[in-house]
Amino acid sequence: MSRQLSADGAAIPRYRALAETLAREVRSDYRPGELLPAEARLAKRFGVNRHTVRRALDELVAAGMVTRHQGRGTQVVDRRLDYAVDAGSKVTHNLAEQGLATETCCLEQGLREPPEAIAQRFGLAHGEPLLCVETVRHVDGAPLLRLRHWFDPRRVPSWCERYRGGSTRALLDQHYGLRLHRRRVRLEALPADADDSRLLQCPHRAPLLALTSDNVDAAGRLVEVSVSRARADRLAYHIDFDHPTTDPDEVFP
């Protein structure tokens, strides 16, 4: 693979030139879900070492064009997944309706002192704990969402003995008779921190979409505050206003 020059005459790093070539091929020659050739085949084809190929593929991963799957290879990303946010929408159900396989893994759970803003939502005294459940959700084998659920522990006794992963909404319904709906949502953009980068397999400081939801029971009592952090290159939210509210704080506190 010969050296390429930028517009100002400077040599373009070999991995970046390869990334540009692969990006063009992905756009023109591959369908969503198809796998790229193995790194060894790409290295032989372009006359470069596997380290150069790996760095080039890193560029495509960072751009949201492909994802890596252990044991399977590098797969072309379909598009940004479209997730509808309304009072009763459920992430797992929403994605399943799009024909996507989801898996939610529990990272850790237990009583923990919440951030001040969340403590205030629950009306807690200083130092009073909530049940914190941390999960990561994979879609078609690739990590997409990192979630932190803050529950009123009095409403979900023995939660840690029951929950091992999967849909938290399903467990709330089946074991506690709680069908929650969103009362308030806050959406903001944040850069990925070190933990996000590791768990979501994205570059450090890559753009994330953070969605904070106050989730209440049928009587309007707060049971959960959930905070999800999603890769902005793989997920898009849309919010429907079929039932507009006169109180803007109901959407953006």
Backbone hydrogen bonds, N-H to C=O, Kabsch-Sander energy under -0.5 kcal/mol:
donor,donor_aa,acceptor,acceptor_aa,energy
4,Q,12,I,-0.5
6,S,10,A,-3.2
9,G,6,S,-2.0
12,I,4,Q,-3.1
17,A,13,P,-2.3
18,L,14,R,-2.3
19,A,15,Y,-2.1
20,E,16,R,-2.2
21,T,17,A,-1.9
22,L,18,L,-2.9
23,A,19,A,-2.5
24,R,20,E,-1.9
25,E,21,T,-2.0
26,V,22,L,-2.7
27,R,23,A,-2.1
28,S,24,R,-1.9
29,D,25,E,-3.4
30,Y,25,E,-0.6
30,Y,26,V,-1.0
33,G,76,V,-2.2
34,E,31,R,-2.0
36,L,74,T,-3.0
42,L,38,A,-2.3
43,A,39,E,-2.7
44,K,40,A,-2.1
45,R,41,R,-2.5
46,F,42,L,-2.4
47,G,43,A,-1.0
48,V,43,A,-1.8
53,V,49,N,-1.7
54,R,50,R,-2.8
55,R,51,H,-2.3
56,A,52,T,-2.2
57,L,53,V,-2.6
58,D,54,R,-2.0
59,E,55,R,-1.4
60,L,56,A,-1.4
61,V,57,L,-2.4
62,A,58,D,-2.6
63,A,59,E,-1.5
64,G,61,V,-1.6
65,M,60,L,-2.4
66,V,60,L,-0.9
67,T,75,Q,-2.4
69,H,73,G,-2.3
72,R,69,H,-2.1
73,G,69,H,-2.4
75,Q,67,T,-3.0
75,Q,73,G,-0.5
76,V,34,E,-2.9
77,V,65,M,-3.0
81,L,234,R,-3.1
83,Y,81,L,-0.6
83,Y,236,A,-3.1
84,A,82,D,-0.5
85,V,238,H,-2.9
86,D,84,A,-0.6
89,S,86,D,-0.6
94,N,90,K,-2.9
95,L,91,V,-2.5
96,A,92,T,-2.2
97,E,93,H,-1.9
98,Q,94,N,-0.6
98,Q,95,L,-0.8
99,G,96,A,-2.0
100,L,95,L,-1.9
103,E,138,H,-2.2
105,C,103,E,-0.6
105,C,136,V,-2.5
106,C,164,R,-0.6
107,L,105,C,-0.6
107,L,134,E,-2.9
108,E,134,E,-1.2
110,G,132,C,-1.8
112,R,130,L,-2.7
119,A,115,P,-2.5
120,Q,116,E,-2.4
121,R,117,A,-1.2
122,F,118,I,-1.5
123,G,119,A,-0.6
123,G,120,Q,-0.7
124,L,119,A,-2.5
128,E,125,A,-2.0
130,L,112,R,-2.5
131,L,151,F,-2.2
132,C,110,G,-2.9
132,C,130,L,-0.6
133,V,131,L,-0.5
133,V,149,H,-2.5
134,E,108,E,-3.0
135,T,147,L,-2.5
136,V,105,C,-1.9
137,R,145,L,-3.0
138,H,103,E,-3.3
138,H,136,V,-0.5
139,V,142,A,-3.0
140,D,101,A,-3.5
142,A,139,V,-1.8
144,L,137,R,-2.8
145,L,137,R,-1.7
146,R,229,R,-2.4
147,L,135,T,-2.8
148,R,227,V,-2.2
149,H,133,V,-3.0
150,W,225,V,-2.5
151,F,131,L,-2.9
151,F,149,H,-0.6
152,D,223,V,-2.1
155,R,152,D,-1.8
156,V,152,D,-0.6
159,W,156,V,-1.3
161,E,158,S,-0.6
162,R,158,S,-0.9
162,R,159,W,-1.3
163,Y,159,W,-2.8
164,R,165,G,-0.6
166,G,104,T,-1.9
171,L,167,S,-1.3
172,L,168,T,-2.4
173,D,169,R,-2.1
174,Q,170,A,-2.8
175,H,171,L,-2.5
176,Y,171,L,-0.7
176,Y,172,L,-1.0
177,G,173,D,-1.0
178,L,172,L,-2.4
179,R,177,G,-0.6
180,L,178,L,-0.6
181,H,216,V,-2.0
182,R,87,A,-3.8
183,R,214,D,-3.3
184,R,214,D,-1.1
185,V,251,V,-0.6
186,R,212,T,-2.4
188,E,210,A,-2.3
190,L,208,L,-2.0
192,A,206,A,-2.0
197,S,193,D,-2.6
198,R,194,A,-1.9
199,L,195,D,-2.9
200,L,196,D,-3.2
201,Q,197,S,-0.7
202,C,197,S,-0.8
205,R,192,A,-2.2
206,A,203,P,-2.0
208,L,190,L,-2.9
209,L,230,A,-2.5
210,A,188,E,-3.3
210,A,208,L,-0.6
211,L,209,L,-0.5
211,L,228,S,-2.3
212,T,186,R,-2.9
212,T,210,A,-0.5
213,S,211,L,-0.5
213,S,226,S,-2.7
214,D,184,R,-2.5
215,N,213,S,-0.7
215,N,224,E,-3.3
216,V,181,H,-2.7
216,V,214,D,-0.5
217,D,221,R,-2.1
220,G,217,D,-2.1
223,V,215,N,-2.4
224,E,215,N,-2.0
225,V,150,W,-2.2
226,S,213,S,-2.2
227,V,148,R,-2.5
228,S,211,L,-2.5
229,R,146,R,-2.8
230,A,209,L,-2.5
231,R,144,L,-1.6
232,A,207,P,-1.9
234,R,231,R,-1.6
235,L,231,R,-1.2
236,A,81,L,-3.4
238,H,83,Y,-2.2
240,D,85,V,-0.8
240,D,238,H,-0.5
250,E,247,D,-2.1
251,V,248,P,-1.4
252,F,248,P,-2.4
